[in-house]
Amino acid sequence: MGWLTDSFEQYSVAWIVISAFVGGVIGSATKFLFEDVFRPRLGLRRDAKAVLTRFTTPLMRSSETLERQINNFVLNVDEDWYRTTDYYRLSTLYSFAEYLAWVRLIERRLGFIAIEHSHGGRRLDEGINGLFRAMSSFHYFRWTDDEAVERSTVPRRLFTAMGEVSIVRQDGGDAVLEFSDFCVRYVNDQQFRRWFRELDEFLAAVPDEPFRWDRLIAAGANLRILVRLLERSAGVGHDQRIANLDRLRHEQVRAILDEELADSTRSLTWRRPGASKQGRR
């Protein structure tokens, strides 16, 4: 017992130093975790949710409007309205412009907010970019080396430009161009019209080109997935079926879409805080 007492007295200073060092390390680590890791992440999630709450309704409406326009286009392709009717052409282009403008506004407001930090944020990011995967990438066509696949795309940056030129500044902040103003600018402003030229050419060629046809249907399917996600986040929705998959011209595209649709059905769990449980399926 005397040995233990002598040892403790002999090494007490060392133990105090070691304890202080260990305590300092633990304290610094704890402070780092809470101030530099947890707090910023919580702040990012809070900021992202605030932005998305602000834009959920207009994004949902513009997504659904564009999806319906695409479905109408596909169902009535034999009527050839896009190439023969100015109103139909302008209304179709405007449906894209409105959606792209809201997407661009969201991108601006989010800035460097790490939306991918949450499962719901990642799903929403995937949903918003679904149209671009369908129309601007090789995502659904990696199974073929046909050069026509590349020619069938609309460049992603042009979609960004279409969204930007469809945003107007008002007293209350940024807003999306109204349909009447869009028509006037499209008819009278050559540079404005130039931003939509590739999309216009894409849509005009859809009935005759299988890859563009499938791209458009895939875009509509991805928009429906996004609408489902936005509806679920708001605690509403009826899980409307995805249209025109039976009209795809390539079974490989159908197989990829079927897999993505099944995955989205399993993963639609993100809800806005306070949303009704009845909104979940």
Phi, psi and omega in degrees: 000322178295324178298319181295319180294315179298319180296318181296316180295321182294321186253012184299319180297317179298317180296322180295316179298314180297316180299318180296319180296311180298318179297320178296318179298313180298317179297316179296318180297317179297316178298319179298313182300315184281321185272327186254346182241295186292312183298312177300320180296317178297321178295318179297316179296319180296315180296318180297317180296323179297316179295314183292325176298320179297325188254358184303310185295307180297325178292320179296316181294317181290325177295315181292322178298315180293320178299316180296322179294320177296316179298319178297319178302312182293316182293330183248027184300328180293338178286340178058037183296325185298322183270352185239348184234118182299318181299314182296319179298312181293320180293326178291314178298322180293325178300320175293314183301318181296313178298314182296326178294316179294322176299317181294322177297319178296316179300320179294316184289323180291323179055242180261015176295127185278082182297335184285357181294339180245154179300315180298322179296318178297318180296319180294318178299318177296320180295316180298323183272003181300318179299322181287325175299321183288319190255347186238354186235181178262011189310314184268004187228024180291347182280355181229151175251019179297127181295341180294339179297313180296320180292342184273001184272160165247122184305138183301319182294332177291325174299319177300315180297320179299320177294318182296316182285351178262008176257135179238152180266126177236173182302323182276002182123199180285144178216170180264140180305134176287159184300317181296318178293324177299314181299316180298314181293320182296320182285323189257342185250107184296319180293320176300314180296327182299324181297335183261004187297314181296321177294318178301314180293323177301309183294323179295330183268351184309313184299335187256350184239115185302322182291318178293323177302311181291326177300316182294318178294320177296324177297316178298320179296317179293326176294322178295322176299317179296317179300317178301317181295316180292321177296318180296323180294332180266000179076024179228180174119156183234012178050052179302142184293158179271129189267157166072008179297331178286352180263358178299146183263354179231121181296330180297321178293319179299319181296318179295316180295319179300319179294318180292323179293320178296319179295319180293325178295321179288332190261356183286081182236352182288128178228145175292142179307130179091356180291149183292138176294336179295341181284350179272146180247000000 
